[in-house]
Amino acid sequence: MRLKEDQINRLAERVLERLTAAGLITLKVERGKVLDGIRRAIAADVKGEQDLEQEAERLLEQTLRSMRGGADIDRHKMLKMIKDKLAKDKGIVL
């Protein structure tokens, strides 16, 4: 998932609003610090998914080269399978 900075900011705001409204958290530091932490967590998750996508693309290309092109293979389906396997092995929830 590709998120722009403003989307991450809005998402962090919503997460914080809903957690506080539900009474699930009580802020012990200023709101801005909590928001910054949520933003960093979301950005790190997005970056991890992008890295996973790149690794899956690289593995797909290696696999297709070893199969001499693999003309009859559905690239999209194979990429999804590789990405799902990598995510499972690395404990990443997609």
C-alpha positions, 0 to 999 in steps of 0.5 A, a space after each residue: 500500500 502506498 500512502 502519502 505523508 498527508 494520508 499517514 498524518 490523517 490516519 494517525 489522527 484518526 487512530 489517536 482520536 478513536 483510541 482516546 474516544 473509546 477510553 482505551 488510552 490515556 495520554 501521559 505525554 503531549 498529544 503531538 508526541 503520541 501522534 508522532 509515534 503513531 506516524 512513525 509506526 505507520 510509516 515503518 509498516 508502509 516501508 516494510 510492505 514496500 521492501 517486501 514488494 521489491 523483494 518479491 519482484 526480484 525473486 519473481 524476475 530470478 525465477 522467470 529467468 531460470 525458467 527461460 522467460 516462463 511465457 505461460 506463467 501468470 506474473 501477477 498470480 506468481 508475484 502474489 504467491 511469492 509476496 504472501 510466502 515472504 510475508 508469512 516467513 517474515 511474520 508480516 501481516 499484509 
